[in-house]
Amino acid sequence: MSTDSVTCQDGDVKHVFVSGNLGLDLLGTLKWRRSEEEELLEDPSDLDAWITEAGVLTVSPASTAFDLKQAMTLREAIYALVHSRLEGSAWSPSALDTLNRWNGHDGPTTRLTPDGVERIGGTASALAVVARAATDVLSHTEPGVLKECANERCTRLFIDESRGSRRSWCGMAECGNRAKAAAYRARKKAGTAASS
């Protein structure tokens, strides 16, 4: 199991939410797809953590192994559809069917409590929220706004809402800072070689 975590206002969490859309963030639970894949959803408890860290539900849904398999099937359907969108190719009928089946599920129940808003439900209700978010990004995002990280190893997708659509990295913590550090080392090495 990966020990990678990020620090946020709620403390240390295992998952990163930098994509600007829950459907795209779910794709980030399988890292480095073109090289040595790193699966962040290794067991049902990982899925529960992702769901609650994402704020889809405020109470863990106690996912099962079947729920985990369903989440991975949805994740791969979204991945196929997003890549078809980026490449300008036709959508896979099976991926489209999977996404639309999840769109038909009921979402979580939202309740206002003295302590704030509570969102409760099962794993299926959480995945329905993710499917609707993916549907939204696939149906409304303008060309050039949906991007893949510029780090050639990284396969995370994100919505670029920066001024002039100049964002290149999925996030600064993992890919952006590494790229900047590598560029700095290259400039420093070039400067040292030039002064020799």
C-alpha positions in Angstrom: 0.0 0.0 0.0 1.2 3.5 -0.8 2.2 5.7 2.0 2.0 8.9 -0.1 -0.1 11.5 1.6 -0.7 15.2 1.4 -1.4 17.6 4.2 -4.6 19.5 4.1 -6.8 21.4 6.5 -8.3 18.1 7.8 -4.9 16.5 8.4 -3.0 13.8 6.5 -5.0 12.1 3.7 -4.0 9.4 1.3 -5.6 10.8 -1.8 -5.0 13.9 -3.8 -7.8 16.0 -5.4 -6.3 18.3 -7.9 -8.3 17.6 -11.1 -11.1 20.0 -10.6 -13.8 17.2 -11.0 -14.6 14.2 -9.0 -14.7 12.0 -12.1 -11.2 13.0 -13.0 -10.0 12.7 -9.4 -11.2 9.1 -9.4 -9.0 8.4 -12.4 -6.0 9.6 -10.3 -6.4 6.6 -8.0 -4.5 4.6 -10.6 -1.2 6.4 -11.0 1.5 6.1 -13.7 -0.7 4.2 -16.2 2.0 4.2 -18.9 4.8 2.8 -16.7 4.7 1.0 -13.4 1.1 1.5 -12.3 0.4 2.4 -8.7 -3.0 1.3 -7.5 -4.4 3.5 -4.6 -7.6 1.5 -4.3 -6.1 -1.8 -3.1 -9.0 -2.8 -0.8 -12.5 -1.6 0.1 -11.2 0.6 3.0 -9.2 2.6 0.4 -12.3 3.3 -1.5 -14.1 4.4 1.7 -11.2 6.7 2.4 -11.4 8.2 -1.1 -15.1 8.7 -0.9 -15.0 10.5 2.5 -11.8 12.5 1.7 -13.4 13.7 -1.5 -16.4 14.9 0.6 -18.9 12.8 -1.4 -20.1 11.2 1.8 -19.4 12.3 5.4 -19.8 8.8 6.8 -17.9 5.9 5.5 -20.1 3.6 3.4 -18.4 0.4 4.5 -17.6 -0.7 0.9 -17.3 -4.4 0.0 -15.0 -6.1 -2.4 -17.9 -6.0 -5.0 -18.2 -2.2 -4.5 -14.5 -1.9 -5.1 -14.7 -3.8 -8.3 -17.7 -1.7 -9.4 -15.7 1.5 -8.6 -12.8 0.3 -10.7 -15.1 -0.6 -13.6 -16.6 2.9 -13.5 -13.1 4.5 -13.2 -11.9 2.7 -16.3 -15.0 3.6 -18.3 -14.5 7.3 -17.4 -10.8 7.0 -18.4 -11.8 5.5 -21.8 -14.4 8.2 -22.4 -12.1 11.1 -21.4 -9.3 9.8 -23.6 -11.6 9.4 -26.5 -12.7 13.0 -25.9 -9.1 14.2 -25.9 -8.2 12.2 -29.1 -11.4 13.2 -30.9 -12.4 9.6 -31.4 -15.8 7.9 -30.9 -16.8 6.9 -27.5 -16.7 3.2 -26.6 -20.4 2.0 -26.3 -19.6 -0.2 -23.3 -17.8 2.6 -21.5 -20.8 4.9 -22.3 -23.2 2.3 -21.0 -21.3 1.9 -17.8 -21.3 5.6 -17.1 -24.9 6.0 -17.9 -25.9 3.1 -15.7 -24.2 4.8 -12.8 -25.9 8.1 -13.7 -29.2 6.3 -13.1 -28.4 5.5 -9.4 -29.8 7.6 -6.6 -27.3 9.9 -4.9 -26.6 10.4 -1.2 -29.1 11.7 1.3 -28.1 15.2 2.5 -29.2 16.3 5.9 -28.6 19.5 7.8 -27.5 18.9 11.4 -26.4 21.3 14.2 -22.8 20.3 13.3 -23.2 21.0 9.6 -24.2 19.2 6.5 -24.2 15.4 6.5 -24.1 13.3 3.3 -24.9 9.7 3.9 -25.5 6.7 1.7 -24.0 3.5 0.3 -21.1 3.2 -2.1 -23.4 3.1 -5.1 -24.8 6.5 -4.1 -21.3 7.9 -3.9 -20.3 6.4 -7.3 -23.5 8.0 -8.8 -22.1 11.4 -7.8 -18.8 10.6 -9.4 -20.5 9.4 -12.6 -22.6 12.6 -12.8 -19.4 14.7 -12.3 -17.7 12.8 -15.1 -20.8 13.3 -17.3 -20.7 17.0 -16.6 -17.0 17.3 -17.6 -17.5 15.2 -20.8 -20.5 17.2 -21.9 -19.6 20.7 -21.0 -15.8 21.2 -21.0 -14.5 23.4 -23.7 -11.6 22.0 -25.9 -8.2 22.8 -24.4 -9.5 23.0 -20.9 -9.4 19.2 -20.3 -5.7 18.2 -20.1 -3.3 15.5 -19.1 -0.4 16.4 -16.9 2.8 17.5 -18.8 4.9 15.1 -16.7 5.4 12.3 -19.3 5.2 9.7 -16.6 2.0 11.1 -15.0 -1.3 10.2 -16.4 -3.5 12.4 -14.2 -6.1 14.4 -16.1 -7.4 17.8 -14.9 -9.5 20.8 -15.8 -7.3 23.8 -16.6 -9.1 26.9 -15.3 -6.0 29.1 -15.2 -5.8 32.4 -17.0 -4.9 31.7 -20.6 -5.2 27.9 -20.0 -1.4 27.8 -19.1 -1.5 25.2 -16.4 0.7 22.2 -17.4 0.9 20.1 -14.2 -1.8 18.1 -12.5 -0.5 19.7 -9.2 2.5 21.4 -7.9 3.2 19.1 -5.0 3.9 16.0 -7.1 4.7 16.9 -10.7 5.1 20.7 -10.9 7.7 21.0 -8.1 9.7 18.0 -9.6 9.7 19.6 -13.0 10.8 23.0 -11.6 13.6 21.3 -9.6 14.8 19.4 -12.6 14.8 22.6 -14.7 16.7 24.4 -12.0 19.3 21.6 -11.8 19.7 21.7 -15.6 20.2 25.5 -15.7 22.7 25.3 -12.8 24.6 22.5 -14.5 24.6 24.4 -17.8 25.8 27.6 -16.0 28.6 25.6 -14.3 29.7 24.0 -17.6 29.7 27.4 -19.4 31.9 29.0 -16.7 34.4 26.2 -16.8 
